[in-house]
Amino acid sequence: MLDQLNQHRTIRKYTVQTIAPELLDQLLETACRASNTGNMQTYSVIVTTDESIKKQLSPAHFNQSMIVDAPVVLTFCADFNRFTKWCEQRQADPGYDNFQSFMATAIDALIAAQTFCIAAESAGLGICYLGTTTYNAREIIDALQLPHLVVPVTTITVGYADIIPEQTDRLPLGAIVHRETYHDFTPTDINTFYLEKENSRFYKDFIAENNKETLAQVFTDIRYARKNNEFFSEKFLQVLKEQGFLK
């Protein structure tokens, strides 16, 4: 199992082969066995296979081709709508219209999403996470008709891989894992942990293509620039307010 997990690749191109409904249901059942806060299971998964709905979702994900090409698109949502309605129908007073509750349900949704991905890969499928979900949550809410107290937090495309790409690099374990307490990074640590990434031919070409001096500048100036981060932050905060998680 560990060897299989270590072989993870992000799959962006899929064959036309569909996923058997029975297999998809088995994978979703596995995802729903994941750990969650208080065993409340305050998350929902929207399964999209209809071509017209995938086309509606595509602009929200910056028209990345896998949204339309993948046989299945899964939108994992933070969802306190169902649990709140259950409480109200059982003479209980729910208090989940707040940011703390959103964080709890968002974490649960992401745990379920990752559990689904592990199960899908073990069944021979390929997956791709889309980080665009929170950028354009309002558009996704409208396309999927999500009610009050439901917010999309991540999207996964899944299908049979058409192309198996090379594995993407990862930082060494020492950059990620802290023993007992957090140990802040010295300049030497930073140089050591990013040495392999910065010296790879792929990233050197990446720097040249973007006309930058360093790889860090590609991230700060182009890929995840401050103005974009601030814009999408304000947009998502407005969604949380509109959907009932911020008063």
Secondary structure, 3 states (H helix, E strand, C coil): CHHHHCCCCECCCECCCCCCHHHHHHHHHHHCCCCCHHHCCCEEEEEECCHHHHHHHHHHHCCCCHHHHCCEEEEEEEECHHHHHHHHHCCCCCCCCCHHHHHHHHHHHHHHHHHHHHHHHHCCCEEEEECCCCCCHHHHHHHHCCCCCEEEEEEEEEECECCCCCCCCCCCHHHHCCCCCCCCCCHHHHHHHCHHHHHCHHHHHHHHHCCCCCHHHHHHHHHCCHHHHHHHHHHHHHHHHHCCCCC
